[in-house]
């Protein structure tokens, strides 16, 4: 599905000196007419050639029957011919020496059946001709750079120039995004509709945009990722120079019903996307409104040093609403220094509130706003500000906007404006837009955008994480165990075998013996020391507790013998009758906090690691975190801290904190294990019994599936 080819030069697609529109048409309502008209009418600085064998000219421009008959070199071909003819046109483009192609034509993979084979032919033609291909089934591309000014799409809009790029997998969503950006006076640098991604995918365009001097913020609308690992490596390798915001549609848990482990049941494609985006520093958002709200702030304002926020308003109620929203989204209300409150007291009327949020009162003039904003932005304890203005008889919104712009421009701190007016405010919005001050309709969305800026600033300061490679592992032992499982024709690793695997990779395991008779079980218990647990071993029994296959806290040989007899007799009654392989006698773990560690192998993302509060109720409470392997020590610690149950691990109501270092180490070792052995399909360690800080942990129960 597509080719990222991050090193590919896409310059001729975005900045061609000449364009051939193959399939340009004289029919007013046709896509061919719309695309050619857009290239012609939006001041494209190059040369455009319409190609259509059935007409002499299109919109007053001479038409050519074939791209091969154009007398001059052509950089880019925009193809809008019937789907059956696209491959042949691409071969002609190759003979012409064209260096990029956009196939807008639909009727390929999205239709299934014959469309899939047609798309394969188109890709083969592009690869054979050495032409990077965008599409098919796409809207096209737009480059607003005045040096190019190319609208090679059938959008009815040409965005105003800006420093935000948008890549959309859906043409319809792309059109909606262009409309929204224009309505909100948000300029774009580039727009790309990737369509079916037969050749070039979002990662290829992301690589180009990360190096594009006209682009400071990158927006993505995705329905899937063609190459998740390459995408993540590219973003991480960029050093997060530019904010990347993404909408990923399709929040589903596909395949969970078929999963055998807790991890498989809880993980879905959406969990994988959440994990991948978090690890590589991409902000996932939920709507176009949120996408552009964040983008407008990140594209125009300096990043905050922290999350301490000041609010200046002429309406006390709105100040309270903004305060509530700021705290809800993770901001902290700044505490002013004495010097700041002194300045505010001297500058504002006696009735004004000089503490945060600052209320300059309903009759505030532009000068009063300026004095208040100057005071709070000068405070070293303020990292960013929100300015709220409401229309009242005594207020001049345009004058206030002018003063706010002047004051904000003198400080390297983000200032976001909430303009509550809905009437004739074109002059005000023009002032704010020209001053590069992002403006919002409501206090909540303003606070949410500033909080996003603070999160991005924090993530950009995050150090690069290094993945540790453990050398005290025995790969050969694991290979031997897995080979025995394969030879036996099983896809379920028996629990004693699973513990051998974890032992080989340095996990803290409990002493155990595999027993096949009452006498062996009693002898094993004597050797291990009491108390012990006895568990059924069977390739057909995954959930041992549900069939009465576990006995715990056994303190003498008689109890062990009785447990063995009862477990084996009970298992023999299970229908259909399972194959039985004895029992596992295991030293009991000391009391501790039960955690679950797990992995499920996503066919698209690879190993998806999970951590959560363990026990039998993990699927009910679903307090879990996912990450895509590999992970570093710092990322493992971050996964632990972000659990809702983290206060329990950190010491709660006088209880000692749990040994978080061993949990993180087990996560890292799990990451290495599942990357070293791709035949491991799913696994759970549930519970990992975690003891107080410095006392380690123990793998109590384990489940591994291969295949």
Buried (B, 14 or more C-beta within 10 A) or exposed (E): EBBBBBEBEBEBBBBBBBBBBBBBBBEEEBBBBBBBBBBBEBEBEBBBBBBBEEEEEBBEBEBBEBBEEBEEEBBBBBBBBEBEEBBEBBBBBBEBEBBBBBBBBBBBBEBEEEBEEBBBBBBBBBBEBEBBBBBBBBBBBBBBBEEBBBBBBBBEBBBEBBBBBBBBBBBEBBBBBBBBBBEBBBBBBBBBBBBBBBBBBBBBBBBBBBEBEBBBBBBBBBBBBBBBBBBBBBBBEBEBEBBBBBBBBEEEBEBBEEBBBBBBBBBBBBBBBBBBBBBBBBBBBEEBBBBBBBBBBBBBBBBBBBBBBBBBBBBBEBBBBBBEBBBEBBBBBBBBBEEBBEBBEEBBEEEBBBEBBBBBBBEBBBEBBBBBBBBBBBBEBBBBBBBBBBBBEEBBBBBBBBBBBBBBEEBEBBBBBBBBBEEEBEEBBEBBBEBBBBBBBBBBBBBBBBBBBBBBBBBBEEEEBEBBEEEEBBEEBBBEBBEBBEEEEBBBBBBBBBBBBBBBBBBBBBBBBBBBEBEBBBBBBBEBEBBBBBBBBBBBBBEBEEBBBBBBEBEBBEBBBBBBEBBBEEBEEBEEEBEBBBBBBBBBBEEBBBBBBBBBBBEBBBBBBBBBBBBEEBEEEEBBBBBBBBBBBBBBBBBBEEBEBBEBBBEBEEEEBBBBBBBBBBBBBBBBBBBEBEBBBBBBBBBBBBBBBEEBBBBBBBBBBBE
